[in-house]
Amino acid sequence: MKGTSKCNFDKKGNDVMKTQIEPFKIKSVEAIPITTKEERIRYLKEAFLNPFYLRSEHITIDLLTDSGTTAMSASQWGNIMQGDEAYAGSKSYYKFEEVVKKITGFKHIIPTHQGRAAERILFSILGGNGKIIPNNTHFDTTRGNIEYSGAVAVDLPTKAGIDPSTVEDFKGNMDIDALQRLIEEVGSERIPLCIITVTNNSGGGQPVSMQNIRETKELLSNYGIPLFLDCCRFAENAYFIKKREKGYQNKSILEIAQEMFSYADGATMSAKKDGMSNTGGFLATNDDSLAEKARVNLIITEGFPTYGGLARRDLEALAVGFEEALDEKYLEYRIGQVAYLGDLLIKAGVPILVPTGGHAVYLNAKLFAPHILPEHFPGQSIACDIYLEGGIRSCEIGSVMFGKKTPDGRHIPPPMELVRMAIPRRVYTKSHIEYVAESVIKVFNRRNELKGMKIIYEAPLLRHFTAKFDYIK
Ligand SMILES: *Cc1c(COP(=O)(O)O)cnc(C)c1O
């Protein structure tokens, strides 16, 4: 199953997609706003050319994120009515805990209101000055929480993982040799944990192989360093393993997920992704002393350990959501929908990160707008024009999100300049996807008109959320 398996085209270059139907019917609908070009020009200007400032009522198709934007099922909504809103010992918590334990096998399951709360708790305990925390690629909030604690966040993707054009099955993998070099260089005592993010969100939603998780664990065991999974998209990752990695074709998604977690000592999760819900997360660990510290922190900041800042009905939605995420028919549609958008763009010559990953299509901004230097934010410029064209919101993942500065103020770009079009789960239909492709292709066909940008305001951390921009005249 090497090479082009299930990724857009077969070995002869033929399109392997067949008509794919949404494996659900729609019970409740929500109208989407349709705006005029003049309106969009005004809205974008009022948003300081940052799509994060746009109001959703001005957005036709919102591909800013797949986080918390899932359409919940009738079964989830039904269970929400069963929520046991007890402050302590809620029935709903035990349902949630049972499902998460079944999938992950971890001893302590600590609910949080979303993923970054789990990260904050974890790194406020294990982080701090002098500590170094490696990851295949840190997500922005993970990096933010580590740096906020005083520790250093190190990304160790493979070479293929930072080349948008290399087609490989598991571009999300950790560079294990680089990890070993890092441990030898800084000393294992400075590395309180190592993280693998599945799928590798900032690296293009690319999956991590079982072999890579297992071998990372083996290496870390030699040094006594625990392995955590940032497991927001564990089900999507498990689906890729089933389709692409030898020996997993006949295993269920649940079995594959269980094996993935068996190599880890703990996990943080934003359940707003593969929890198929609008909010929620958890911190999980097998370490009793870490769990105790985490629960103390949780009680001070999030809530009692049987709700962790969530309404108990949210835990009901999650208990059902985790099961639904493991449904192979759903995953086939999910990954297929993302690939479909990728295929439409590839056919029109639009440069995207290949193969398409689990939850999003990433435009390769360096090739899309090569006339704009990284320090002039090509991805941001493209994201703005895609909004102007079709009222579609996407998200820059490049120099705005991850750019750094030298002490004398020069720009250090990250390895890739991307624009992420994340697909919310079960929300948009095939025609919505085709509309997105048509809009992006129109922008691509007039790409020479795209203009570079400059930042006119930025916050000290996670600047992409609130930065304000202007075009370079
Ligand atoms: C979304 C996400 C997070 C943070 O979770 P929130 O629920 O948004 O706080 C952390 N890591 C990864 C890989 C994510 O995708």
Ligand as a Chemical Component Dictionary entry (heavy atoms), coordinates in Angstrom:
data_LIG
# 
_chem_comp.id                   LIG 
_chem_comp.type                 NON-POLYMER 
_chem_comp.pdbx_formal_charge   0 
_chem_comp.three_letter_code    LIG 
# 
loop_
_chem_comp_atom.comp_id 
_chem_comp_atom.atom_id 
_chem_comp_atom.alt_atom_id 
_chem_comp_atom.type_symbol 
_chem_comp_atom.charge 
_chem_comp_atom.model_Cartn_x 
_chem_comp_atom.model_Cartn_y 
_chem_comp_atom.model_Cartn_z 
_chem_comp_atom.pdbx_ordinal 
LIG C1 C1 C 0 -7.377 21.936 18.183 1  
LIG C2 C2 C 0 -6.099 21.395 18.589 2  
LIG C3 C3 C 0 -5.586 21.657 19.866 3  
LIG C4 C4 C 0 -6.226 22.600 20.847 4  
LIG O1 O1 O 0 -7.527 22.250 21.183 5  
LIG P1 P1 P 0 -8.676 23.315 21.493 6  
LIG O2 O2 O 0 -9.856 22.464 21.771 7  
LIG O3 O3 O 0 -8.838 24.182 20.289 8  
LIG O4 O4 O 0 -8.259 24.102 22.681 9  
LIG C5 C5 C 0 -4.388 21.050 20.197 10 
LIG N1 N1 N 0 -3.726 20.268 19.340 11 
LIG C6 C6 C 0 -4.181 20.013 18.092 12 
LIG C7 C7 C 0 -3.412 19.136 17.178 13 
LIG C8 C8 C 0 -5.378 20.575 17.677 14 
LIG O5 O5 O 0 -5.817 20.336 16.440 15 
# 
loop_
_chem_comp_bond.comp_id 
_chem_comp_bond.atom_id_1 
_chem_comp_bond.atom_id_2 
_chem_comp_bond.value_order 
_chem_comp_bond.pdbx_ordinal 
LIG C1 C2 SING 1  
LIG C2 C3 SING 2  
LIG C2 C8 DOUB 3  
LIG C3 C4 SING 4  
LIG C3 C5 DOUB 5  
LIG C4 O1 SING 6  
LIG O1 P1 SING 7  
LIG P1 O2 DOUB 8  
LIG P1 O3 SING 9  
LIG P1 O4 SING 10 
LIG C5 N1 SING 11 
LIG N1 C6 DOUB 12 
LIG C6 C7 SING 13 
LIG C6 C8 SING 14 
LIG C8 O5 SING 15 
# 
